[in-house]
């Protein structure tokens, strides 16, 4: 009986320590993951607006502005994890693209399609550099 109690206590302690370790590892990547999650949200909103045919400027302005502001967070978020200059150059190109698109956003579906193609290409460039 004593061995069974010690075994159960060890299992409980091990589970608690494993949970603490996993939570710590997840918090380490919280900032970079959150930046990418929010960017993904804005890109998805643009994609959904295009599917609906709602390509007007007013409904999408906050997404363009949000993406431009968030693009500035990429370098700080990944500074410790991707110190290569090529990644920084690629992310700066994305910042310039998003700043341009926020200053003069697409006003119809044709220009929205072109802008989305540019965004997808810029995202893929960053992801190739990061991986």
Secondary structure as the mmCIF struct_conf table of DSSP 4:
data_model
#
loop_
_struct_conf.conf_type_id
_struct_conf.id
_struct_conf.beg_label_comp_id
_struct_conf.beg_label_asym_id
_struct_conf.beg_label_seq_id
_struct_conf.end_label_comp_id
_struct_conf.end_label_asym_id
_struct_conf.end_label_seq_id
HELX_RH_AL_P HELX_RH_AL_P1 UNK A 2 UNK A 28
TURN_TY1_P TURN_TY1_P1 UNK A 29 UNK A 29
HELX_RH_AL_P HELX_RH_AL_P2 UNK A 30 UNK A 52
TURN_TY1_P TURN_TY1_P2 UNK A 53 UNK A 53
HELX_RH_AL_P HELX_RH_AL_P3 UNK A 57 UNK A 71
TURN_TY1_P TURN_TY1_P3 UNK A 72 UNK A 72
HELX_RH_AL_P HELX_RH_AL_P4 UNK A 73 UNK A 78
TURN_TY1_P TURN_TY1_P4 UNK A 79 UNK A 81
HELX_RH_AL_P HELX_RH_AL_P5 UNK A 85 UNK A 103
BEND BEND1 UNK A 104 UNK A 104
BEND BEND2 UNK A 108 UNK A 108
HELX_RH_AL_P HELX_RH_AL_P6 UNK A 109 UNK A 130
#
